[in-house]
Amino acid sequence: MTLAVAAYNAGEGAVEKYRGVPPYRETLNYVEKIRGRYKKATHPYQAEVVSRASILVSTR
């Protein structure tokens, strides 16, 4: 979800270029805002669908 939100805000190319969340202040703030509102870390039916280890977040 994190990378999808970052790509929505900054564009897919920026996420690919930085191999994670781009270091743009606006994008970092947007990602944190959305992550704060979306508290679920796993899929309600299949925990293996979303794994904490699969979430890539770059803060710089």
All heavy atoms as TSV, in Angstrom:
chain	resi	resn	atom	element	x	y	z
A	1	MET	N	N	0.817	-1.181	0.000
A	1	MET	CA	C	0.000	0.000	0.000
A	1	MET	C	C	0.870	1.257	0.000
A	1	MET	O	O	0.549	2.224	-0.664
A	1	MET	CB	C	-0.925	-0.013	1.220
A	1	MET	CG	C	-1.843	1.178	1.220
A	1	MET	SD	S	-2.529	1.662	2.791
A	1	MET	CE	C	-1.168	2.210	3.712
A	2	THR	N	N	1.957	1.232	0.730
A	2	THR	CA	C	2.815	2.408	0.846
A	2	THR	C	C	3.326	2.869	-0.511
A	2	THR	O	O	3.264	4.053	-0.838
A	2	THR	CB	C	3.996	2.125	1.797
A	2	THR	OG1	O	3.468	1.811	3.081
A	2	THR	CG2	C	4.909	3.321	1.906
A	3	LEU	N	N	3.818	1.943	-1.306
A	3	LEU	CA	C	4.362	2.318	-2.612
A	3	LEU	C	C	3.264	2.769	-3.570
A	3	LEU	O	O	3.483	3.663	-4.383
A	3	LEU	CB	C	5.166	1.166	-3.207
A	3	LEU	CG	C	6.426	0.795	-2.426
A	3	LEU	CD1	C	7.128	-0.372	-3.097
A	3	LEU	CD2	C	7.359	1.981	-2.283
A	4	ALA	N	N	2.088	2.174	-3.458
A	4	ALA	CA	C	0.964	2.589	-4.300
A	4	ALA	C	C	0.556	4.023	-3.977
A	4	ALA	O	O	0.296	4.826	-4.883
A	4	ALA	CB	C	-0.219	1.642	-4.110
A	5	VAL	N	N	0.520	4.356	-2.703
A	5	VAL	CA	C	0.167	5.717	-2.275
A	5	VAL	C	C	1.234	6.705	-2.733
A	5	VAL	O	O	0.922	7.791	-3.233
A	5	VAL	CB	C	-0.020	5.771	-0.739
A	5	VAL	CG1	C	-0.138	7.192	-0.239
A	5	VAL	CG2	C	-1.241	4.965	-0.342
A	6	ALA	N	N	2.498	6.319	-2.606
A	6	ALA	CA	C	3.590	7.189	-3.049
A	6	ALA	C	C	3.525	7.402	-4.553
A	6	ALA	O	O	3.717	8.520	-5.042
A	6	ALA	CB	C	4.935	6.601	-2.660
A	7	ALA	N	N	3.238	6.340	-5.304
A	7	ALA	CA	C	3.134	6.450	-6.761
A	7	ALA	C	C	1.939	7.317	-7.158
A	7	ALA	O	O	2.012	8.074	-8.124
A	7	ALA	CB	C	3.019	5.063	-7.390
A	8	TYR	N	N	0.860	7.221	-6.425
A	8	TYR	CA	C	-0.304	8.059	-6.695
A	8	TYR	C	C	0.058	9.534	-6.529
A	8	TYR	O	O	-0.337	10.377	-7.321
A	8	TYR	CB	C	-1.445	7.684	-5.735
A	8	TYR	CG	C	-2.649	8.580	-5.859
A	8	TYR	CD1	C	-3.567	8.400	-6.894
A	8	TYR	CD2	C	-2.883	9.607	-4.959
A	8	TYR	CE1	C	-4.680	9.221	-7.021
A	8	TYR	CE2	C	-3.982	10.434	-5.074
A	8	TYR	CZ	C	-4.875	10.240	-6.109
A	8	TYR	OH	O	-5.970	11.058	-6.238
A	9	ASN	N	N	0.844	9.830	-5.514
A	9	ASN	CA	C	1.198	11.216	-5.210
A	9	ASN	C	C	2.319	11.745	-6.093
A	9	ASN	O	O	2.233	12.849	-6.624
A	9	ASN	CB	C	1.572	11.351	-3.734
A	9	ASN	CG	C	1.873	12.771	-3.351
A	9	ASN	OD1	O	3.034	13.168	-3.368
A	9	ASN	ND2	N	0.846	13.537	-3.043
A	10	ALA	N	N	3.389	10.974	-6.241
A	10	ALA	CA	C	4.592	11.463	-6.935
A	10	ALA	C	C	4.761	10.919	-8.340
A	10	ALA	O	O	5.583	11.426	-9.100
A	10	ALA	CB	C	5.831	11.119	-6.108
A	11	GLY	N	N	4.024	9.871	-8.660
A	11	GLY	CA	C	4.158	9.244	-9.970
A	11	GLY	C	C	4.966	7.951	-9.888
A	11	GLY	O	O	5.867	7.818	-9.068
A	12	GLU	N	N	4.609	7.013	-10.749
A	12	GLU	CA	C	5.288	5.712	-10.762
A	12	GLU	C	C	6.779	5.854	-11.048
A	12	GLU	O	O	7.604	5.145	-10.474
A	12	GLU	CB	C	4.658	4.800	-11.806
A	12	GLU	CG	C	3.248	4.376	-11.487
A	12	GLU	CD	C	2.649	3.527	-12.588
A	12	GLU	OE1	O	3.395	2.792	-13.274
A	12	GLU	OE2	O	1.429	3.602	-12.770
A	13	GLY	N	N	7.126	6.764	-11.940
A	13	GLY	CA	C	8.522	6.960	-12.308
A	13	GLY	C	C	9.388	7.382	-11.132
A	13	GLY	O	O	10.522	6.918	-10.987
A	14	ALA	N	N	8.851	8.221	-10.270
A	14	ALA	CA	C	9.613	8.671	-9.100
A	14	ALA	C	C	9.837	7.522	-8.123
A	14	ALA	O	O	10.923	7.375	-7.562
A	14	ALA	CB	C	8.889	9.822	-8.400
A	15	VAL	N	N	8.833	6.676	-7.942
A	15	VAL	CA	C	8.967	5.522	-7.046
A	15	VAL	C	C	9.999	4.549	-7.607
A	15	VAL	O	O	10.832	4.020	-6.875
A	15	VAL	CB	C	7.604	4.837	-6.816
A	15	VAL	CG1	C	7.764	3.527	-6.057
A	15	VAL	CG2	C	6.663	5.771	-6.056
A	16	GLU	N	N	9.971	4.337	-8.908
A	16	GLU	CA	C	10.962	3.456	-9.540
A	16	GLU	C	C	12.362	4.054	-9.432
A	16	GLU	O	O	13.326	3.350	-9.124
A	16	GLU	CB	C	10.596	3.215	-10.994
A	16	GLU	CG	C	9.390	2.312	-11.159
A	16	GLU	CD	C	9.020	2.086	-12.614
A	16	GLU	OE1	O	9.864	2.339	-13.504
A	16	GLU	OE2	O	7.890	1.663	-12.858
A	17	LYS	N	N	12.482	5.353	-9.675
A	17	LYS	CA	C	13.781	6.021	-9.639
A	17	LYS	C	C	14.440	5.892	-8.261
A	17	LYS	O	O	15.635	5.616	-8.159
A	17	LYS	CB	C	13.608	7.500	-9.982
A	17	LYS	CG	C	14.884	8.317	-9.886
A	17	LYS	CD	C	14.626	9.780	-10.220
A	17	LYS	CE	C	15.881	10.612	-10.033
A	17	LYS	NZ	N	15.625	12.030	-10.322
A	18	TYR	N	N	13.674	6.087	-7.211
A	18	TYR	CA	C	14.215	6.054	-5.847
A	18	TYR	C	C	14.110	4.674	-5.198
A	18	TYR	O	O	14.533	4.492	-4.065
A	18	TYR	CB	C	13.536	7.105	-4.973
A	18	TYR	CG	C	13.939	8.497	-5.356
A	18	TYR	CD1	C	13.126	9.296	-6.158
A	18	TYR	CD2	C	15.155	9.019	-4.934
A	18	TYR	CE1	C	13.499	10.572	-6.525
A	18	TYR	CE2	C	15.545	10.298	-5.298
A	18	TYR	CZ	C	14.712	11.065	-6.093
A	18	TYR	OH	O	15.103	12.334	-6.447
A	19	ARG	N	N	13.514	3.735	-5.929
A	19	ARG	CA	C	13.325	2.362	-5.422
A	19	ARG	C	C	12.638	2.362	-4.060
A	19	ARG	O	O	13.030	1.657	-3.133
A	19	ARG	CB	C	14.653	1.623	-5.357
A	19	ARG	CG	C	15.256	1.415	-6.703
A	19	ARG	CD	C	16.516	0.627	-6.606
A	19	ARG	NE	N	17.020	0.385	-7.957
A	19	ARG	CZ	C	18.036	-0.374	-8.218
A	19	ARG	NH1	N	18.687	-0.971	-7.248
A	19	ARG	NH2	N	18.428	-0.542	-9.457
A	20	GLY	N	N	11.628	3.175	-3.951
A	20	GLY	CA	C	10.863	3.313	-2.710
A	20	GLY	C	C	10.150	4.646	-2.719
A	20	GLY	O	O	9.957	5.245	-3.779
A	21	VAL	N	N	9.786	5.111	-1.572
A	21	VAL	CA	C	9.096	6.391	-1.462
A	21	VAL	C	C	10.082	7.505	-1.790
A	21	VAL	O	O	11.143	7.595	-1.176
A	21	VAL	CB	C	8.520	6.582	-0.042
A	21	VAL	CG1	C	7.846	7.940	0.083
A	21	VAL	CG2	C	7.538	5.461	0.296
A	22	PRO	N	N	9.759	8.352	-2.759
A	22	PRO	CA	C	10.659	9.454	-3.111
A	22	PRO	C	C	10.846	10.422	-1.937
A	22	PRO	O	O	9.941	10.606	-1.130
A	22	PRO	CB	C	9.933	10.166	-4.260
A	22	PRO	CG	C	8.952	9.191	-4.773
A	22	PRO	CD	C	8.573	8.329	-3.610
A	23	PRO	N	N	12.000	11.054	-1.854
A	23	PRO	CA	C	12.283	11.949	-0.722
A	23	PRO	C	C	11.669	13.335	-0.853
A	23	PRO	O	O	12.242	14.320	-0.390
A	23	PRO	CB	C	13.817	12.019	-0.741
A	23	PRO	CG	C	14.164	11.890	-2.174
A	23	PRO	CD	C	13.166	10.905	-2.725
A	24	TYR	N	N	10.524	13.412	-1.474
A	24	TYR	CA	C	9.838	14.697	-1.627
A	24	TYR	C	C	9.009	14.949	-0.368
A	24	TYR	O	O	8.239	14.091	0.056
A	24	TYR	CB	C	8.915	14.693	-2.838
A	24	TYR	CG	C	9.529	14.205	-4.127
A	24	TYR	CD1	C	8.763	13.523	-5.054
A	24	TYR	CD2	C	10.876	14.435	-4.429
A	24	TYR	CE1	C	9.304	13.086	-6.254
A	24	TYR	CE2	C	11.424	13.993	-5.622
A	24	TYR	CZ	C	10.626	13.315	-6.531
A	24	TYR	OH	O	11.171	12.877	-7.698
A	25	ARG	N	N	9.145	16.118	0.207
A	25	ARG	CA	C	8.426	16.458	1.440
A	25	ARG	C	C	6.918	16.208	1.292
A	25	ARG	O	O	6.293	15.615	2.163
A	25	ARG	CB	C	8.688	17.909	1.837
A	25	ARG	CG	C	8.062	18.291	3.154
A	25	ARG	CD	C	8.341	19.730	3.508
A	25	ARG	NE	N	9.751	20.044	3.341
A	25	ARG	CZ	C	10.611	20.214	4.335
A	25	ARG	NH1	N	10.197	20.123	5.560
A	25	ARG	NH2	N	11.869	20.492	4.101
A	26	GLU	N	N	6.341	16.672	0.192
A	26	GLU	CA	C	4.900	16.499	-0.021
A	26	GLU	C	C	4.523	15.023	-0.028
A	26	GLU	O	O	3.531	14.623	0.580
A	26	GLU	CB	C	4.481	17.139	-1.340
A	26	GLU	CG	C	3.018	16.917	-1.659
A	26	GLU	CD	C	2.619	17.439	-3.033
A	26	GLU	OE1	O	3.309	18.316	-3.575
A	26	GLU	OE2	O	1.616	16.951	-3.555
A	27	THR	N	N	5.312	14.204	-0.721
A	27	THR	CA	C	5.019	12.775	-0.823
A	27	THR	C	C	5.194	12.076	0.522
A	27	THR	O	O	4.349	11.269	0.917
A	27	THR	CB	C	5.907	12.109	-1.896
A	27	THR	OG1	O	5.670	12.777	-3.145
A	27	THR	CG2	C	5.590	10.634	-2.039
A	28	LEU	N	N	6.271	12.387	1.232
A	28	LEU	CA	C	6.490	11.787	2.543
A	28	LEU	C	C	5.341	12.121	3.495
A	28	LEU	O	O	4.837	11.248	4.211
A	28	LEU	CB	C	7.819	12.264	3.131
A	28	LEU	CG	C	9.072	11.787	2.410
A	28	LEU	CD1	C	10.300	12.524	2.932
A	28	LEU	CD2	C	9.236	10.284	2.549
A	29	ASN	N	N	4.910	13.374	3.489
A	29	ASN	CA	C	3.792	13.784	4.343
A	29	ASN	C	C	2.501	13.076	3.947
A	29	ASN	O	O	1.732	12.641	4.806
A	29	ASN	CB	C	3.597	15.296	4.296
A	29	ASN	CG	C	4.711	16.045	4.980
A	29	ASN	OD1	O	5.434	15.501	5.810
A	29	ASN	ND2	N	4.880	17.308	4.616
A	30	TYR	N	N	2.262	12.958	2.636
A	30	TYR	CA	C	1.049	12.309	2.151
A	30	TYR	C	C	1.030	10.831	2.538
A	30	TYR	O	O	0.016	10.320	3.010
A	30	TYR	CB	C	0.946	12.476	0.627
A	30	TYR	CG	C	-0.315	11.885	0.053
A	30	TYR	CD1	C	-1.540	12.515	0.245
A	30	TYR	CD2	C	-0.279	10.717	-0.692
A	30	TYR	CE1	C	-2.699	11.978	-0.282
A	30	TYR	CE2	C	-1.434	10.175	-1.235
A	30	TYR	CZ	C	-2.644	10.808	-1.017
A	30	TYR	OH	O	-3.785	10.273	-1.535
A	31	VAL	N	N	2.162	10.148	2.353
A	31	VAL	CA	C	2.244	8.726	2.698
A	31	VAL	C	C	1.982	8.529	4.186
A	31	VAL	O	O	1.218	7.639	4.578
A	31	VAL	CB	C	3.616	8.143	2.287
A	31	VAL	CG1	C	3.844	6.770	2.905
A	31	VAL	CG2	C	3.725	8.064	0.772
A	32	GLU	N	N	2.584	9.335	5.030
A	32	GLU	CA	C	2.371	9.206	6.468
A	32	GLU	C	C	0.923	9.492	6.850
A	32	GLU	O	O	0.355	8.823	7.708
A	32	GLU	CB	C	3.319	10.129	7.240
A	32	GLU	CG	C	4.735	9.645	7.237
A	32	GLU	CD	C	4.894	8.214	7.740
A	32	GLU	OE1	O	4.344	7.881	8.810
A	32	GLU	OE2	O	5.551	7.420	7.040
A	33	LYS	N	N	0.323	10.473	6.201
A	33	LYS	CA	C	-1.075	10.812	6.466
A	33	LYS	C	C	-1.983	9.630	6.148
A	33	LYS	O	O	-2.834	9.247	6.957
A	33	LYS	CB	C	-1.473	12.026	5.619
A	33	LYS	CG	C	-2.921	12.412	5.707
A	33	LYS	CD	C	-3.182	13.603	4.798
A	33	LYS	CE	C	-4.644	13.922	4.682
A	33	LYS	NZ	N	-4.885	15.031	3.761
A	34	ILE	N	N	-1.791	9.021	4.995
A	34	ILE	CA	C	-2.623	7.888	4.578
A	34	ILE	C	C	-2.345	6.667	5.446
A	34	ILE	O	O	-3.269	5.971	5.871
A	34	ILE	CB	C	-2.409	7.562	3.089
A	34	ILE	CG1	C	-2.812	8.764	2.214
A	34	ILE	CG2	C	-3.174	6.308	2.689
A	34	ILE	CD1	C	-4.230	9.245	2.407
A	35	ARG	N	N	-1.075	6.396	5.738
A	35	ARG	CA	C	-0.747	5.245	6.585
A	35	ARG	C	C	-1.351	5.399	7.976
A	35	ARG	O	O	-1.761	4.426	8.593
A	35	ARG	CB	C	0.766	5.058	6.685
A	35	ARG	CG	C	1.353	4.546	5.381
A	35	ARG	CD	C	2.819	4.284	5.482
A	35	ARG	NE	N	3.014	3.120	6.333
A	35	ARG	CZ	C	4.131	2.835	6.959
A	35	ARG	NH1	N	5.171	3.626	6.857
A	35	ARG	NH2	N	4.232	1.754	7.693
A	36	GLY	N	N	-1.413	6.628	8.472
A	36	GLY	CA	C	-2.026	6.872	9.773
A	36	GLY	C	C	-3.512	6.601	9.780
A	36	GLY	O	O	-4.080	6.205	10.803
A	37	ARG	N	N	-4.129	6.790	8.649
A	37	ARG	CA	C	-5.571	6.555	8.544
A	37	ARG	C	C	-5.896	5.100	8.241
A	37	ARG	O	O	-7.014	4.657	8.477
A	37	ARG	CB	C	-6.171	7.437	7.461
A	37	ARG	CG	C	-6.142	8.888	7.839
A	37	ARG	CD	C	-6.752	9.740	6.796
A	37	ARG	NE	N	-6.698	11.129	7.216
A	37	ARG	CZ	C	-7.220	12.119	6.536
A	37	ARG	NH1	N	-7.829	11.896	5.404
A	37	ARG	NH2	N	-7.116	13.341	6.981
A	38	TYR	N	N	-4.941	4.368	7.694
A	38	TYR	CA	C	-5.143	2.977	7.332
A	38	TYR	C	C	-4.348	2.123	8.311
A	38	TYR	O	O	-3.169	1.902	8.143
A	38	TYR	CB	C	-4.691	2.724	5.898
A	38	TYR	CG	C	-5.022	1.348	5.391
A	38	TYR	CD1	C	-6.309	1.043	4.978
A	38	TYR	CD2	C	-4.053	0.369	5.340
A	38	TYR	CE1	C	-6.625	-0.219	4.514
A	38	TYR	CE2	C	-4.355	-0.899	4.874
A	38	TYR	CZ	C	-5.646	-1.189	4.465
A	38	TYR	OH	O	-5.947	-2.446	4.006
A	39	LYS	N	N	-4.981	1.671	9.357
A	39	LYS	CA	C	-4.301	0.999	10.463
A	39	LYS	C	C	-4.023	-0.484	10.216
A	39	LYS	O	O	-3.212	-1.073	10.893
A	39	LYS	CB	C	-5.127	1.132	11.740
A	39	LYS	CG	C	-5.411	2.563	12.122
A	39	LYS	CD	C	-4.249	3.184	12.824
A	39	LYS	CE	C	-4.651	4.569	13.297
A	39	LYS	NZ	N	-3.566	5.433	13.521
A	40	LYS	N	N	-4.716	-1.100	9.278
A	40	LYS	CA	C	-4.563	-2.539	9.077
A	40	LYS	C	C	-3.247	-2.857	8.375
A	40	LYS	O	O	-2.944	-2.306	7.335
A	40	LYS	CB	C	-5.720	-3.087	8.250
A	40	LYS	CG	C	-7.044	-2.965	8.944
A	40	LYS	CD	C	-8.141	-3.558	8.114
A	40	LYS	CE	C	-9.483	-3.385	8.810
A	40	LYS	NZ	N	-10.559	-3.961	8.056
A	41	ALA	N	N	-2.480	-3.767	8.948
A	41	ALA	CA	C	-1.210	-4.175	8.344
A	41	ALA	C	C	-1.355	-5.478	7.569
A	41	ALA	O	O	-0.464	-5.873	6.851
A	41	ALA	CB	C	-0.146	-4.347	9.417
A	42	THR	N	N	-2.489	-6.154	7.728
A	42	THR	CA	C	-2.702	-7.415	7.023
A	42	THR	C	C	-4.079	-7.427	6.382
A	42	THR	O	O	-4.978	-6.692	6.767
A	42	THR	CB	C	-2.605	-8.618	7.971
A	42	THR	OG1	O	-3.601	-8.490	8.977
A	42	THR	CG2	C	-1.236	-8.712	8.609
A	43	HIS	N	N	-4.235	-8.288	5.413
A	43	HIS	CA	C	-5.520	-8.488	4.755
A	43	HIS	C	C	-6.442	-9.201	5.750
A	43	HIS	O	O	-6.000	-10.110	6.452
A	43	HIS	CB	C	-5.308	-9.338	3.491
A	43	HIS	CG	C	-6.505	-9.413	2.630
A	43	HIS	ND1	N	-7.516	-10.307	2.862
A	43	HIS	CD2	C	-6.862	-8.709	1.541
A	43	HIS	CE1	C	-8.444	-10.164	1.940
A	43	HIS	NE2	N	-8.073	-9.195	1.130
A	44	PRO	N	N	-7.712	-8.843	5.819
A	44	PRO	CA	C	-8.582	-9.443	6.832
A	44	PRO	C	C	-8.815	-10.942	6.636
A	44	PRO	O	O	-9.190	-11.628	7.577
A	44	PRO	CB	C	-9.881	-8.661	6.697
A	44	PRO	CG	C	-9.830	-8.043	5.352
A	44	PRO	CD	C	-8.379	-7.832	5.043
A	45	TYR	N	N	-8.578	-11.468	5.439
A	45	TYR	CA	C	-8.832	-12.875	5.184
A	45	TYR	C	C	-7.565	-13.703	5.002
A	45	TYR	O	O	-7.554	-14.875	5.289
A	45	TYR	CB	C	-9.730	-13.042	3.957
A	45	TYR	CG	C	-11.012	-12.263	4.098
A	45	TYR	CD1	C	-11.267	-11.156	3.313
A	45	TYR	CD2	C	-11.965	-12.621	5.052
A	45	TYR	CE1	C	-12.441	-10.427	3.462
A	45	TYR	CE2	C	-13.131	-11.902	5.205
A	45	TYR	CZ	C	-13.362	-10.819	4.395
A	45	TYR	OH	O	-14.513	-10.100	4.554
A	46	GLN	N	N	-6.507	-13.102	4.503
A	46	GLN	CA	C	-5.269	-13.831	4.256
A	46	GLN	C	C	-4.077	-12.990	4.721
A	46	GLN	O	O	-3.679	-12.053	4.046
A	46	GLN	CB	C	-5.105	-14.151	2.776
A	46	GLN	CG	C	-6.143	-15.135	2.247
A	46	GLN	CD	C	-5.953	-15.345	0.772
A	46	GLN	OE1	O	-5.954	-14.387	0.012
A	46	GLN	NE2	N	-5.788	-16.583	0.382
A	47	ALA	N	N	-3.494	-13.363	5.836
A	47	ALA	CA	C	-2.376	-12.601	6.389
A	47	ALA	C	C	-1.178	-12.566	5.451
A	47	ALA	O	O	-0.433	-11.600	5.431
A	47	ALA	CB	C	-1.970	-13.176	7.741
A	48	GLU	N	N	-0.978	-13.601	4.651
A	48	GLU	CA	C	0.177	-13.639	3.759
A	48	GLU	C	C	0.035	-12.716	2.551
A	48	GLU	O	O	1.010	-12.464	1.856
A	48	GLU	CB	C	0.477	-15.075	3.303
A	48	GLU	CG	C	-0.577	-15.684	2.398
A	48	GLU	CD	C	-1.717	-16.363	3.154
A	48	GLU	OE1	O	-1.787	-16.290	4.384
A	48	GLU	OE2	O	-2.559	-16.961	2.476
A	49	VAL	N	N	-1.148	-12.171	2.320
A	49	VAL	CA	C	-1.337	-11.249	1.204
A	49	VAL	C	C	-0.504	-9.986	1.423
A	49	VAL	O	O	0.108	-9.454	0.516
A	49	VAL	CB	C	-2.834	-10.900	1.008
A	49	VAL	CG1	C	-3.006	-9.797	-0.018
A	49	VAL	CG2	C	-3.608	-12.138	0.586
A	50	VAL	N	N	-0.489	-9.503	2.638
A	50	VAL	CA	C	0.294	-8.313	2.974
A	50	VAL	C	C	1.190	-8.667	4.147
A	50	VAL	O	O	0.723	-9.012	5.207
A	50	VAL	CB	C	-0.613	-7.129	3.383
A	50	VAL	CG1	C	0.227	-5.930	3.782
A	50	VAL	CG2	C	-1.551	-6.779	2.262
A	51	SER	N	N	2.466	-8.582	3.920
A	51	SER	CA	C	3.425	-8.910	4.972
A	51	SER	C	C	4.208	-7.660	5.317
A	51	SER	O	O	4.581	-6.889	4.448
A	51	SER	CB	C	4.327	-10.021	4.465
A	51	SER	OG	O	5.618	-9.898	4.942
A	52	ARG	N	N	4.481	-7.439	6.576
A	52	ARG	CA	C	5.251	-6.267	6.999
A	52	ARG	C	C	6.609	-6.250	6.305
A	52	ARG	O	O	7.118	-5.208	5.973
A	52	ARG	CB	C	5.433	-6.250	8.507
A	52	ARG	CG	C	4.178	-5.915	9.253
A	52	ARG	CD	C	4.468	-5.898	10.748
A	52	ARG	NE	N	3.245	-5.778	11.501
A	52	ARG	CZ	C	2.794	-4.637	11.989
A	52	ARG	NH1	N	3.457	-3.535	11.811
A	52	ARG	NH2	N	1.679	-4.600	12.669
A	53	ALA	N	N	7.186	-7.410	6.078
A	53	ALA	CA	C	8.503	-7.484	5.441
A	53	ALA	C	C	8.450	-7.039	3.989
A	53	ALA	O	O	9.465	-6.616	3.425
A	53	ALA	CB	C	9.044	-8.904	5.531
A	54	SER	N	N	7.283	-7.096	3.365
A	54	SER	CA	C	7.189	-6.723	1.963
A	54	SER	C	C	6.972	-5.238	1.746
A	54	SER	O	O	7.021	-4.753	0.628
A	54	SER	CB	C	6.064	-7.502	1.278
A	54	SER	OG	O	4.805	-7.068	1.775
A	55	ILE	N	N	6.752	-4.485	2.828
A	55	ILE	CA	C	6.528	-3.041	2.693
A	55	ILE	C	C	7.876	-2.333	2.661
A	55	ILE	O	O	8.642	-2.412	3.609
A	55	ILE	CB	C	5.658	-2.506	3.844
A	55	ILE	CG1	C	4.291	-3.175	3.808
A	55	ILE	CG2	C	5.538	-0.993	3.772
A	55	ILE	CD1	C	3.414	-2.834	4.991
A	56	LEU	N	N	8.144	-1.645	1.571
A	56	LEU	CA	C	9.405	-0.927	1.418
A	56	LEU	C	C	9.172	0.549	1.637
A	56	LEU	O	O	8.398	1.163	0.931
A	56	LEU	CB	C	9.971	-1.153	0.020
A	56	LEU	CG	C	10.211	-2.590	-0.391
A	56	LEU	CD1	C	10.649	-2.642	-1.842
A	56	LEU	CD2	C	11.270	-3.210	0.485
A	57	VAL	N	N	9.836	1.102	2.604
A	57	VAL	CA	C	9.681	2.524	2.885
A	57	VAL	C	C	11.065	3.152	2.987
A	57	VAL	O	O	11.902	2.718	3.744
A	57	VAL	CB	C	8.912	2.770	4.198
A	57	VAL	CG1	C	8.814	4.254	4.460
A	57	VAL	CG2	C	7.549	2.134	4.150
A	58	SER	N	N	11.276	4.164	2.204
A	58	SER	CA	C	12.520	4.924	2.278
A	58	SER	C	C	12.166	6.319	2.747
A	58	SER	O	O	11.344	6.982	2.145
A	58	SER	CB	C	13.175	4.991	0.894
A	58	SER	OG	O	14.256	5.857	0.921
A	59	THR	N	N	12.760	6.747	3.839
A	59	THR	CA	C	12.445	8.068	4.360
A	59	THR	C	C	13.431	9.108	3.916
A	59	THR	O	O	13.295	10.270	4.222
A	59	THR	CB	C	12.383	8.054	5.899
A	59	THR	OG1	O	13.629	7.610	6.403
A	59	THR	CG2	C	11.249	7.159	6.384
A	60	ARG	N	N	14.446	8.743	3.194
A	60	ARG	CA	C	15.435	9.719	2.714
A	60	ARG	C	C	15.788	9.421	1.284
A	60	ARG	O	O	15.917	8.405	0.810
A	60	ARG	CB	C	16.695	9.664	3.561
A	60	ARG	CG	C	16.360	9.918	4.999
A	60	ARG	CD	C	17.037	11.132	5.484
A	60	ARG	NE	N	16.599	11.287	6.859
A	60	ARG	CZ	C	16.361	12.418	7.392
A	60	ARG	NH1	N	16.513	13.505	6.736
A	60	ARG	NH2	N	15.973	12.519	8.633
